[in-house]
Amino acid sequence: MSAVAILIFAAFAYLLGSIPFAMVSSRIFSLPDPRTYGSGNPGATNVLRTGRKAAAALTLAGDAAKGWLAVALAAALGPRYGVGEAGLAAVALAVFVGHVFSVFLGFRGGKGVATAGGVLMALNGWLGLAVVATWALVAAVWRISSLSALVTAALAPVYAAFWFGIGPVTWAVAVVSALLIWRHRSNIRNLLAGTEETFAARNDNGGGR
């Protein structure tokens, strides 16, 4: 039963992760498709380029909430169906993969920062706070969103190993981090070239597409 239960929980997590909240919020606020402007990424940072902070906040909250909900449900309901740590790790990975490779967007999606944050917060509150604090610290010093995400992604498996040891959950976090870094490959090129956009530059461009 446990293998079937894990498959069911993981499938649900993938479908939940596939919900593109950038598209949902853009529809609610009558904004253009986020894939047609800025970075072309359906995520909160790109939605913010429209100048509609409420739409970006809704995107951020939705993307984080789906990551948290998938893992929280698996943690709460999974044990009665034989879903243990390995199953929880599978769900954590599935919801993130759903966001990055959304079935509703032709297996394309966002970069996954908010969803990863929700996943980590559900896995362990202290782990979630550690990654949020890391992101905030790097952002406060360098004022570059992508750099904050990359540094946090690199450290997340280290934090996970501290709380969970070397096991399924930590390996899942490592894969999530690797995918997140891979999704930021264009940002890495810009960082190396010194052309990556800062928060200040984004605010200056805030009213445009």
C-alpha positions as CSV (number, residue, x, y, z in Angstrom):
1,M,0.0,0.0,0.0
2,S,2.8,2.4,0.8
3,A,4.1,2.5,-2.8
4,V,0.7,3.2,-4.2
5,A,0.1,5.8,-1.5
6,I,3.4,7.5,-2.2
7,L,2.5,7.6,-5.9
8,I,-0.9,9.1,-5.2
9,F,0.6,11.8,-2.8
10,A,3.3,12.6,-5.3
11,A,0.9,12.9,-8.3
12,F,-1.3,15.2,-6.3
13,A,1.7,17.2,-5.3
14,Y,2.9,17.5,-8.9
15,L,-0.6,18.7,-10.1
16,L,-0.8,21.2,-7.2
17,G,2.7,22.5,-8.0
18,S,1.7,22.9,-11.6
19,I,-0.9,25.6,-10.8
20,P,0.7,28.8,-12.2
21,F,-0.2,31.4,-9.7
22,A,1.6,34.1,-11.8
23,M,-1.0,33.4,-14.5
24,V,-3.9,33.3,-12.0
25,S,-2.9,36.6,-10.4
26,S,-2.3,38.2,-13.8
27,R,-5.8,37.1,-14.9
28,I,-7.3,38.5,-11.7
29,F,-5.6,41.9,-12.1
30,S,-6.1,42.0,-15.9
31,L,-2.3,42.0,-16.5
32,P,-0.6,40.6,-19.6
33,D,0.8,37.1,-19.7
34,P,4.0,37.2,-17.6
35,R,5.7,35.1,-20.2
36,T,5.5,37.9,-22.7
37,Y,7.5,40.6,-20.8
38,G,10.6,41.1,-18.7
39,S,12.4,37.8,-18.0
40,G,9.5,35.8,-19.4
41,N,9.4,33.9,-16.1
42,P,5.9,33.2,-14.6
43,G,6.9,34.1,-11.1
44,A,6.4,36.9,-8.6
45,T,9.6,38.8,-9.4
46,N,8.5,39.2,-13.0
47,V,4.9,40.0,-12.2
48,L,6.3,42.8,-10.0
49,R,7.7,44.4,-13.2
50,T,4.1,45.5,-14.0
51,G,4.2,47.7,-11.0
52,R,1.2,45.8,-9.4
53,K,2.6,44.9,-6.0
54,A,-0.7,43.2,-5.0
55,A,-0.5,40.8,-8.1
56,A,3.1,40.0,-7.3
57,A,2.2,39.4,-3.6
58,L,-0.6,37.0,-4.6
59,T,1.8,35.2,-6.9
60,L,4.4,34.8,-4.2
61,A,1.8,33.7,-1.6
62,G,0.2,31.2,-4.0
63,D,3.5,29.7,-5.1
64,A,4.8,29.3,-1.5
65,A,1.4,28.0,-0.2
66,K,1.2,25.2,-2.8
67,G,4.7,24.0,-1.8
68,W,3.8,24.1,1.9
69,L,0.4,22.5,1.5
70,A,1.6,19.5,-0.5
71,V,4.3,18.6,2.0
72,A,2.1,19.5,5.1
73,L,-0.7,17.2,3.8
74,A,1.8,14.4,3.2
75,A,3.3,14.8,6.7
76,A,-0.1,14.8,8.3
77,L,-1.9,12.1,6.4
78,G,0.9,10.0,4.9
79,P,1.9,8.0,8.0
80,R,-1.5,6.3,8.2
81,Y,-1.0,5.0,4.7
82,G,2.6,4.0,5.2
83,V,4.2,7.1,3.7
84,G,7.4,7.7,5.6
85,E,10.4,9.9,5.1
86,A,11.1,8.7,1.6
87,G,7.5,9.4,0.6
88,L,7.7,12.8,2.1
89,A,10.9,13.5,0.2
90,A,9.1,12.4,-3.0
91,V,6.2,14.7,-2.4
92,A,8.6,17.6,-1.7
93,L,10.4,17.0,-5.0
94,A,7.1,16.4,-6.9
95,V,5.5,19.7,-6.0
96,F,8.6,21.7,-6.9
97,V,9.0,19.8,-10.2
98,G,5.3,20.6,-10.9
99,H,6.1,24.3,-10.5
100,V,9.2,24.2,-12.7
101,F,7.7,21.9,-15.3
102,S,4.0,22.7,-15.1
103,V,1.7,20.4,-17.0
104,F,-0.6,23.4,-17.5
105,L,2.1,25.4,-19.2
106,G,3.4,22.8,-21.6
107,F,5.9,21.5,-19.0
108,R,7.5,24.9,-18.5
109,G,7.2,27.0,-15.4
110,G,8.8,29.4,-12.9
111,K,12.2,29.3,-11.3
112,G,10.7,27.9,-8.0
113,V,12.1,30.1,-5.3
114,A,8.8,30.7,-3.5
115,T,7.6,27.1,-3.9
116,A,10.9,25.8,-2.6
117,G,10.5,28.1,0.4
118,G,7.1,26.7,1.1
119,V,8.4,23.1,0.8
120,L,11.2,23.8,3.3
121,M,8.9,25.6,5.7
122,A,6.6,22.6,5.8
123,L,9.5,20.1,6.2
124,N,10.8,21.9,9.2
125,G,9.9,25.4,10.5
126,W,13.4,26.1,11.6
127,L,14.7,25.0,8.2
128,G,12.3,27.3,6.5
129,L,13.3,30.2,8.8
130,A,17.0,29.5,8.1
131,V,16.5,29.8,4.3
132,V,14.3,32.9,4.6
133,A,16.9,34.5,6.8
134,T,19.7,33.6,4.4
135,W,17.7,35.1,1.5
136,A,16.9,38.2,3.4
137,L,20.5,38.7,4.5
138,V,22.0,38.4,1.1
139,A,19.3,40.6,-0.4
140,A,19.9,43.3,2.2
141,V,23.7,43.3,1.5
142,W,23.7,43.0,-2.3
143,R,20.2,43.9,-3.3
144,I,20.0,41.3,-6.0
145,S,17.1,38.8,-5.9
146,S,18.8,36.1,-8.1
147,L,22.0,36.2,-6.0
148,S,19.9,35.7,-2.8
149,A,18.1,32.7,-4.4
150,L,21.4,31.1,-5.6
151,V,23.2,31.5,-2.2
152,T,20.1,30.2,-0.4
153,A,19.8,27.2,-2.7
154,A,23.5,26.4,-2.2
155,L,23.1,26.4,1.5
156,A,19.7,24.7,1.8
157,P,21.0,21.1,1.6
158,V,23.5,22.0,4.3
159,Y,20.7,23.2,6.5
160,A,18.6,20.1,5.7
161,A,21.5,17.8,6.7
162,F,21.7,19.6,10.0
163,W,18.0,18.8,10.9
164,F,17.4,15.6,9.0
165,G,20.9,14.1,8.6
166,I,21.9,12.5,5.3
167,G,18.8,10.8,4.1
168,P,15.8,11.0,1.7
169,V,14.7,14.5,2.7
170,T,18.2,16.0,2.5
171,W,18.7,14.4,-0.9
172,A,15.3,15.7,-2.1
173,V,16.3,19.2,-0.9
174,A,19.7,18.8,-2.7
175,V,17.8,18.0,-6.0
176,V,15.5,20.9,-5.5
177,S,18.5,23.2,-4.9
178,A,20.2,21.9,-8.0
179,L,17.1,22.4,-10.2
180,L,16.7,25.9,-8.8
181,I,20.3,26.8,-9.6
182,W,19.9,25.4,-13.1
183,R,16.7,27.5,-13.6
184,H,18.8,30.6,-12.7
185,R,21.5,29.9,-15.3
186,S,20.7,33.0,-17.3
187,N,21.0,35.0,-14.0
188,I,24.3,33.4,-13.3
189,R,25.6,34.6,-16.7
190,N,24.3,38.1,-15.9
191,L,25.9,38.1,-12.5
192,L,29.3,37.1,-13.9
193,A,29.0,39.8,-16.5
194,G,27.9,42.4,-13.9
195,T,24.6,43.1,-15.7
196,E,22.1,41.4,-13.3
197,E,19.3,43.7,-12.3
198,T,19.1,45.0,-8.7
199,F,16.1,45.8,-6.6
200,A,16.7,49.5,-7.2
201,A,16.8,49.0,-11.0
202,R,13.6,47.0,-10.9
203,N,11.8,49.7,-8.9
204,D,12.9,52.3,-11.4
205,N,11.3,50.2,-14.1
206,G,8.3,49.5,-12.0
207,G,5.6,50.9,-14.2
208,G,6.5,49.2,-17.4
209,R,6.0,45.7,-18.8
